[in-house]
Amino acid sequence: MTSQTKLRLILFFIIAAVHGILIFFLAFNISVAIEPFSENARIMKLTDIEEKAPPPSPESVRESTVEAIAETMIETDVVPGQTMVATETLQFPQNTREDFLPMHRVSVPPKFDETAISQAVVYPPIARRSGIEGRVILELFIDRTGRVQRIIVLQETPPGRGFGEAAVRAFERQRCIPAEANGRPVSVHYRYPLSFRIR
């Protein structure tokens, strides 16, 4: 081997070593110190949980809803021929001996005259002017003669716009064909949805 070939071989190995070292340092970050694994101990602390207040009674919710409706209806105009009455003044005859069956215990549901109900519904004026539509779900307690004894507003969407009160008023003097169980008229509590749409 000639000296020139030996020199080339030495230069080749030196350049290859330099490239290897550069690639090693660029590819691997060895400047970061490796920390030994230590188990992360966690401390648990027991604290007393605050008890939530009981949900408001239906009477207080109803009062706050009536107050909200009253506040928004102060600015409305009374339509001629329409009388506005507070919800608390609605009186229905109470029959305490009546057992109202749930709907799954009756074979024939009560039937209302849909035309009479739609004519009895008065759209809340503030909601009509604001272009608001609504939906109400009522729980009707209907006796075996087809008379509505009691009404509960289960859901009013949106709340505080007078839809619940208008729905209750629509059923104030309504009569229906009573529900039947085993071919006999029975008292029942019946859910009735009512939608308010602007035409």
C-alpha positions in Angstrom: 0.0 0.0 0.0 1.3 3.4 -0.9 1.5 6.2 1.5 -1.1 8.1 -0.4 -3.6 5.3 -0.1 -2.8 5.0 3.7 -3.3 8.8 4.0 -6.7 8.6 2.2 -7.8 5.8 4.4 -6.9 7.7 7.6 -8.7 10.8 6.3 -11.7 8.7 5.4 -11.9 7.2 8.9 -11.4 10.6 10.5 -14.2 12.2 8.4 -16.5 9.3 9.0 -15.9 9.5 12.8 -16.6 13.3 12.7 -19.8 12.7 10.8 -20.8 9.9 13.2 -20.2 12.1 16.2 -22.2 15.0 14.6 -25.1 12.7 13.8 -25.1 11.2 17.3 -25.3 14.7 18.9 -27.9 15.9 16.5 -30.1 12.9 16.8 -29.9 12.3 20.5 -30.3 15.1 23.1 -27.9 13.9 25.8 -27.7 17.2 27.6 -30.9 16.5 29.4 -30.2 14.7 32.7 -32.1 11.6 33.2 -34.0 11.8 36.5 -34.5 8.7 38.5 -38.1 7.4 38.7 -39.7 8.5 41.9 -43.2 7.5 42.9 -45.5 10.5 43.2 -47.1 10.2 46.5 -50.5 11.9 46.7 -52.2 13.2 49.8 -55.9 12.8 50.1 -57.8 15.2 52.3 -61.3 14.4 53.5 -63.5 17.4 53.8 -67.2 17.9 54.7 -69.5 18.2 51.8 -71.9 21.0 51.9 -75.5 19.9 51.8 -77.5 21.5 49.1 -80.7 23.3 50.1 -83.9 21.4 49.3 -85.6 22.3 46.1 -88.1 25.1 46.3 -91.6 24.1 47.0 -94.1 24.1 44.1 -96.0 27.0 45.8 -92.9 29.2 46.0 -92.0 28.4 42.4 -95.5 29.2 41.3 -95.5 32.5 43.3 -92.2 33.6 41.7 -93.5 32.7 38.3 -96.7 34.7 38.9 -94.6 37.6 40.1 -92.4 37.4 37.0 -95.5 37.3 34.8 -97.1 40.2 36.7 -93.9 42.3 36.2 -93.8 41.7 32.5 -97.5 42.2 32.0 -97.7 45.6 33.7 -96.7 47.2 30.4 -99.3 45.4 28.3 -102.6 46.8 27.1 -105.8 45.1 28.0 -107.6 43.8 25.0 -111.3 44.8 25.0 -113.5 41.9 26.2 -110.5 40.2 27.8 -110.3 40.1 31.6 -107.0 39.4 33.3 -107.2 37.5 36.6 -104.4 36.4 38.8 -103.7 32.6 38.8 -104.4 32.3 42.6 -108.0 33.4 42.0 -108.8 30.4 39.8 -111.2 28.2 41.8 -112.0 24.6 41.0 -114.4 22.5 43.0 -112.4 20.1 45.2 -113.6 16.6 45.6 -111.3 14.9 48.2 -112.9 11.4 48.0 -112.0 11.0 44.3 -109.2 8.5 43.4 -107.6 9.8 40.2 -106.1 6.8 38.3 -102.9 7.2 36.4 -103.1 6.9 32.6 -101.7 3.4 32.4 -104.6 2.1 34.4 -107.4 3.3 32.0 -108.4 1.6 28.8 -109.9 4.7 27.1 -108.3 8.2 27.6 -110.5 11.3 28.1 -111.5 13.2 25.0 -111.6 16.9 24.8 -113.3 19.1 22.2 -110.2 20.5 20.5 -112.2 23.3 18.8 -113.5 24.5 22.1 -110.0 24.5 23.6 -108.5 26.4 20.7 -111.3 29.0 20.9 -110.7 29.3 24.7 -107.0 29.9 24.4 -106.0 33.5 24.7 -102.4 34.1 23.4 -100.5 36.1 26.0 -100.3 39.7 24.6 -96.7 40.3 25.6 -95.6 37.1 24.0 -97.5 37.9 20.8 -95.9 41.4 20.5 -92.5 39.9 21.1 -93.1 37.1 18.5 -92.5 34.4 21.1 -94.0 30.9 20.7 -94.4 28.5 23.6 -95.4 25.1 24.8 -97.1 24.0 28.0 -97.6 20.6 29.5 -100.5 20.4 31.9 -101.5 17.7 34.4 -105.3 17.6 34.4 -107.3 15.9 37.2 -110.5 14.9 35.5 -113.4 13.3 37.5 -115.7 10.5 36.3 -118.2 13.1 35.0 -115.6 14.7 32.7 -115.1 17.8 34.7 -111.6 19.2 35.3 -111.1 19.3 39.1 -107.5 20.5 39.3 -104.8 21.7 36.9 -101.0 21.7 37.5 -98.6 23.3 35.1 -95.8 20.7 34.7 -93.7 22.5 32.1 -93.8 26.0 30.6 -91.4 26.9 27.8 -90.3 29.7 27.9 -91.1 30.3 31.5 -92.6 33.6 32.7 -94.3 34.7 29.5 -97.9 33.9 30.5 -98.3 30.6 28.5 -99.0 28.5 31.6 -101.7 30.9 32.9 -103.3 31.0 29.4 -103.3 27.2 29.2 -104.9 26.9 32.6 -107.6 29.4 31.6 -108.3 27.5 28.5 -109.3 24.5 30.6 -111.1 26.5 33.3 -114.6 25.5 32.3 -113.9 22.6 29.9 -115.7 19.3 30.0 -114.7 16.2 28.3 -115.8 12.6 27.7 -114.4 10.9 30.8 -111.8 8.2 30.7 -112.9 4.6 31.0 -111.6 1.5 32.7 -113.3 -1.8 32.1 -116.2 0.0 30.4 -116.9 2.3 33.3 -116.1 6.1 33.5 -113.3 6.7 36.0 -111.4 9.7 37.4 -107.9 10.1 35.9 -104.9 12.5 36.0 -104.0 13.2 32.4 -101.1 15.0 30.8 -102.1 17.4 28.1 -99.5 19.3 25.9 -100.6 22.6 24.5 -98.5 24.6 21.9 -98.8 28.3 21.2 -98.0 29.2 17.6 -98.2 32.6 16.0 -100.0 32.5 12.6 
